[in-house]
Amino acid sequence: AHLEGGGRQLAALRDAFAVALVLNRTLAVPRLTCFCDKVWGGHDNIFNFNCHYPGSADSGHMPGPCPLDHFINPSALRDA
């Protein structure tokens, strides 16, 4: 679910950016859904823990809303 859902959202985001660019409009980034916790560093393999930080599987927070920087590097958009 993580890779499939993330891939669909990235494709939709790419299309939305393209339409905004062609129409010379500002894109209001849509709400994105995370299916897997984002590992910012140090953890060996989040996939070994069913896409949760160790010990957080019972929290019920996945899937859930997540920020744009879980999918892409926003500062790279400025340079594109």
C-alpha positions in Angstrom: 0.0 0.0 0.0 2.8 2.4 0.8 4.6 2.4 -2.5 1.4 2.1 -4.6 -0.4 4.9 -2.7 2.7 7.1 -2.6 3.2 6.6 -6.4 -0.4 7.6 -7.2 -0.1 10.7 -5.0 3.2 11.7 -6.6 1.7 11.3 -10.1 -1.2 13.5 -9.1 1.1 16.1 -7.6 3.2 16.2 -10.7 0.1 16.7 -12.9 -1.1 19.5 -10.6 2.2 21.2 -10.7 2.2 21.0 -14.5 -1.3 22.5 -14.8 -0.4 25.3 -12.4 2.7 26.1 -14.4 0.8 26.1 -17.8 -2.0 28.3 -16.3 0.5 30.5 -14.5 -1.3 29.8 -11.2 -0.1 29.1 -7.7 -0.7 25.5 -6.6 -2.4 24.9 -3.3 -0.8 21.6 -2.4 -3.5 19.0 -1.7 -3.5 17.0 1.5 -1.2 14.0 1.2 -1.6 10.7 3.0 1.2 8.7 4.5 1.0 4.9 4.6 4.4 4.5 6.3 6.3 6.5 9.0 9.0 8.7 7.6 12.5 7.8 8.9 14.6 11.0 9.2 17.7 9.1 10.1 19.5 6.3 11.9 16.8 3.6 11.9 17.9 0.4 10.1 14.8 -0.6 8.2 11.3 0.8 9.0 9.8 -1.9 6.7 10.8 -4.6 9.3 8.3 -2.9 11.7 5.3 -2.9 9.3 6.0 0.8 8.4 5.9 2.0 12.0 8.5 3.2 14.3 9.3 0.4 16.7 6.6 0.4 19.4 4.1 2.7 17.6 2.1 0.1 15.7 -0.8 0.3 18.0 -1.1 4.1 17.8 -3.5 4.1 14.9 -1.8 7.0 13.2 -1.1 5.3 9.9 -2.4 5.8 7.3 -2.8 9.5 8.1 -2.1 13.0 6.9 1.5 14.0 6.2 3.5 17.0 5.0 4.8 17.5 1.5 8.4 16.9 2.6 7.6 13.2 3.3 7.3 12.8 -0.5 9.6 15.4 -2.1 12.2 18.0 -1.2 10.3 21.3 -1.3 13.5 23.3 -1.6 14.3 21.5 -4.8 11.1 22.9 -6.3 12.4 26.4 -5.9 15.4 25.4 -8.2 13.2 23.6 -10.8 
